[in-house]
Amino acid sequence: MPTLKKAQSIDELAAKLSKAKLAVVTDYRGLTVAQIGELRKQLRPLDVEYEVSKNTLVAKAAQKLGIQVLEKPMEGPTAIAFCYGDIVAPSKTLGDFSRTSKIMSIKGGLLGAKLIGPAEVATIATLPTKDVLLAKMLGSMQSPLVGIVSVLNGPIRGLAYVLQARAKQLEEAAAS
């Protein structure tokens, strides 16, 4: 039976797991406190919490939510990035930090209630951000409207050119 403090930790982890759109499990072994602080600093504006957690508590929290935790990602020292907003930018940040530090490694993650591996986290990092997707969608929606306006303005523009040409002819005739 877990102690009261452990039970509270399990409840907190379960709440974070259920709230997070993506939870990325990393191996932080070998990172200094300053490096972890730098990573947290990079993740904070992205609406991400990065915390070191005991594997047994994470497993119990996941079990509480009905999620089967695989043994492999939960071996060794584990830190979890709980992504509450956009999932692409934090995945890119974690992947970049992992490549530049050459110490931290991504073990896998939890996307909703589905377990994903390091390759899937890397794939998420290659997706365009939400803002880029919205801009592309707006551009594709706006394109037909611009075409319609152009087509509707065509006859009016043609009439204006004809009237302008006729006015020029009348000026030339009056000048001669």
N, C-alpha and C positions, 0 to 999 in steps of 0.2 A: 504494500500500500504506500503510495507516494506521500511525502510530507506535505504540509500545507503550502510551503514555499514552492515545492516542485509542482504541486497541483495548480497553483496560480500561474507558474511559468508555462505549463502545458496549455492552460486556458488562453493565455496571452498568445502563444504560438499558434494555437488553433484559430483564434480570431484573426491574426495576421495572415495565416494561410488562406482562410476563407475570403478575406477582403482583397487579397492580392490577385491581380490578373495573371501575374507571372512571378514565380519564386525560383531564383537561380541559385543552385547549390554550388559552392566553390570550395576549393582546398586552399586555405590561406597559409599553409605551413611554409615558413621561411620569410614571410613578410614582416617588416618591422612595424612598430606601432605607428610611426610617422607615415609609412606607406599605406597602412590601413586607413589612417586619418585622411590622407590625400584622396584615396578612393571614395571614402564617405563624402568628402567635400565635393567631389565630382558628381556623385549620385544624388545628393540632397536636392538640388534644384529640379531633378527629374522625377520627384515624388517617389523616392526609393529609400527604404531603410535597409542598411547593411549591418547585420549583427551576427556575432559568433554564438552558436547554439550547441548544446549537447545533443548528440545523435539520438540518444534514447528518448529525450524529451520531444524532439522533432518527430520521431517515429510514433510516439504515443499521441501527439497532437494530430498527426495525419490520420492515425487509426481512429481517433475520436470523430474525424470528419468523414470516415469511411474510405480513405485513400490507402491503397496498398503501397507501402514504401519498399523500394528495392534495396537490397543490402549494399550493392556496389557503390552507389553515390553516397551512402551514409557511412563510409569507412573513413577513419582518420579524422583530423581536425576539420571541422565544417563551419562555414559561414554562409549565411543565406541572404540574398538580396531580394527583398519583398518589393515588387514593382506594383504600385497602385494606379498609376496613370498609363501613359503610353508605354508599350512594351518594347518598341524598336530601339529607341534612344538608349535606354539602360543596357540592352543587350549589346549594342555597339560599344558603349563605354566599358562594360565588363570585358568584352572581347579584346578591345584595344589595350586595356590595362593588363590583361593576361599576356598579350603578345609583347608589350614593352617591358613588363617586369620580368618575364621569363621564369617567374617563381609561382605565381598564382595560377591555378588551373580550374577550368569549369568542369564540374562533374556531371551536371545535368540540371534538370529543373522540373517544375510543375506548372503547366499551362492550364489554368482552370483546374480541372480534376484529373488531367491527363499527364502522366509522367513522360518527360522527353529527355533525350540524351544531349550530350554536348554538341553533336552535329546539328540538331534541331535548333538549339540556342543560337548557333552560328548562322543558321538559315534565317532566323528571325532578325538577326542583326543586319542582314543584307536587304531586308524589305525597305521600301520607302516609308518615311514617317507619315503620320496622320495628316499633317499640314500639306505635304506634297501630294498625297492622294486626293485630298479635298480640292487643291488647286487644279489638279488634272481633271477631276470630275467637273468642276465649275467651268473650266476651259472647254471641255467637250460639250457641256450643256449650252454654253454661250455661242459656240461656233454656228449652229444652225440659225440662231436668232440674228446674228450679224448678217448671214446670207440672205435671210428673208428681208431684213431692212434694206439691204443693198438692192435686191430685186424690186422692192416696192419703190425705192427712190429712183430707179432707172428711168421710167417714163417722165417723171417730174424733171429730172436732170436733163433729159433729151429736149423737153419743151423749153426749158430755160436756155439751152444752147441755140435752139432755133430762133427764139425771140431775140436773143443777144445778136445773132448773126443778121437778123432782119433789121434790127436797130442800127447796126453798123452799115448795112447797105443803104438805109435811108439817109444816114449822116453823110456817106460818101456821095450819094445822089444830090443832096442839098448843097454840098461843098462844090460840086462841079458846075 
